[in-house]
Amino acid sequence: MTNLPEKEIEKQENVSSKKVARKKYVLGLMIVIALSFAVYENRKAAYAAMDNLKLIPRPERFTELYFNDHINLPKQLSPGEKISFSFVIHNLEGASKDYPYVVYFKSKDGQLKNIEEKTVTLADGEVRAIDESYVSESSENQGGIYIKLKDQQQEIHFLLSASQ
C-alpha cells in the first residue's frame, strides 16, 4: 500500500514536467512571434542596414563594347582601299549614359590617325551599332583599328596587315 502514494507522486511529477515543457514551448513560440513582428515592423531599417553592410545583392552595372561581326573584320589593307566595320555599345549601367568614343588607326610604328570622335547617348538597356569606314591614305598599311570608350576605360581593336 505504500507503493500507491509513490506511484501517485510519480504520476503527478510526470504531469507537472509536461506542464513545464508546454509552458516553455508556448513561451518560446511567443518570443519567436514577437521577434518576427518586430523585424517585420522595422523591415525598411533592417533592409537599409543590411544594404549598407553590402549584404543585399546589387545589380551589376557595366557597358558592353564589341565588334558587330568579328568573324568578318578586315584583315588586310592596301593604300587607298576603303574598309568598313561596325561596333556595338550596350548600356547596362542602370541609367541613361553618354558615351564619348574615339575610333583611330594606329600604325605599327605607333602613329595615330583619328577616324572619328563622337558622343552617343544610350538609355538603360539600349544597344547601338555604329558603322565606320577607313581609307588608308599612306603606304603605312600595317597596324590596327581601335575603338575606345573614353569614360569607361574600355577599348577594342583589330589588326591589319599590308596587302601583298
Secondary structure, 3 states (H helix, E strand, C coil): CCHHHHHHHHHHHHHHHHHHHHHHHHHHHHHHHHHHHHHHHCHHHHHHHHHHCCCCCCCCCEEEEEECCHHHCCCEECCCCEEEEEEEEEEECCCCEEEEEEEEEEECCCCEEEEEEEEEEECCCCEEEEEEEEECCCCCCCEEEEEEECCCCEEEEEEEEECC
